[in-house]
Amino acid sequence: MRWDWIKSNPAKIAKKPRLPVPEPDPPSAEEAARILAAAWEEDDDWGTFVWLTLVTGMRRAELLALRWDDVDLADGIVEIRRGYVWVNGRGIEKTTKTHRMRRVSLDAATVDVLNAHHERYAEAAGSLGEAPSARWLSSIGS
């Protein structure tokens, strides 16, 4: 167009190529059990983080932004509303990668894991003379 060789810009009607469909390669049941056992041996909070990752399929950023307000232990539901990411050297909250909130049902064992985590959190907050905050899911993933 610049040299008048063509009269229209073909790039204006071009379409982006489709992205390849992701093909996740999750761990086998045996591998997941070994990963989880190693996480529990390391630390109860780390075990909780890995458990939630394996059971819910949440992304790391979503787990880091999870708040107690997002977890309904009575009904066994977790609402995934945001992610926590690093931008220009500082952490910020943003919408999820897909920009959509979603709900995940929790099985009884996961509810038990989260109840135990909440008890540890409340105990740790109490030892510091603070009341537990409903804002953050405590030290999960820290």
N, C-alpha and C positions, 0 to 999 in steps of 0.2 A: 504494500500500500504506500509506503514511504516513497518508493521510486516510480509509482504509477504502473507497476507491472500487473497488479490486480486491483479491482475496484471495491472489493469487500474484504473484511477480515474474517477468515475462516475460523479463527480461534473463538469468535463470539458465539458460534453455534456448537462448539466442541463440548463433549460431555466428559466428566472425570471418569476414569476407569473404576470399576467396582473394586472395593477392598477385598482381600481374601477373607473367607470365613475363618474365624479363629478355631483352632483345633486344640482345646485344652488337653493336657495330659496329667490328670489328677493321680495322686498316689493310690496304689492298691490298698485294700483293707489292711493287709499285713504291714505295709509301709506306713500307713496312717497310724496304726496302733503303736509302732516303734517311735514315730515322731512324737506322738502324744505322750507316751511313757517318758521319753527323754525330756520333754517340756515340763511335765509334772515333777520330775526329779530335780530339775533346775530351780523351779520356783512355782508356788501356787498361782500367782498372778499370770506368769508366763504360760502355765498350763491352761488357765482359763482363756487366755488370748488365743492359743493354738486350738483349743476345743471349739471356741466360737467360730474360728476361721474354717475349720473342717466341717462343722455341722451346718453353718448358715451359708457358707460360700461368700461371705462379705469380703470386700476388698480391704486392704490394710488401712487406707485413708478413712473408710467408713467405720471401721472398728475403733480407730483413734478418736473419731468425733462422736462416738456413741455416748449417750447420756442416760442416766437412770430414768429420766422422763420418757425416753423412747422405749423402755422395757416395761411390759406389763406381765409380771410374773404370775399373777392370778389367772390370767387368760392364756399365758404362754405365747405371747406375741412380742416381736421386736419390730419397731418401725425404723427403717433406714432412711434418714432425711438429709444427711450432709456428709462431707468428707473433710479431713484435716490434711492440708498439704503445705509444702514449703514453697514460697514464691519470693524471689529476690532476697533470700537469706532470712526470711521470717515465716513463722507458721500462721496460716489463715484457715478459716472455715469457708467452704464453698458448697455449692450443691453437689449432688452425686455426679459421677462420671456421665451417667445417662440423663441427668437433670430431672430425674423422677424419684419420688418417694415410693418405697415398696415395703410390704409387710412380710415377715417370715414367721411361720409358726415354729414354736420351740417344743421339743419333746420333753418328757418328764425329767430325764437325766440332765438335760441342759438347764432346765429350771432349777434343779438341785444345785448344779455347779454355780449358777448365778446367785442363788440364795446364799451359798457358802461364801462367795466372793463379796457379796454385800455385807455379810456379817464381819468378814475381815476388814473391810473398808470402814464400817461403823466403829469397830474396835480401834483401828489405827487413828481415826479422826478423834475419838474419845481420848486416846492416850496423849493427844496433842492439845486437849482442852477445847476441841472444836466439835460442833455438831456436824454430822454428815450432810453434805450438800447433795441436792437432787440433780445438780448440773452434770457432773462428769461421772463416768463409770469407774472413777478412781484411777488406780495405777495400771489398769489394763493396758498393755502395750508400751508402757514407759520404760 
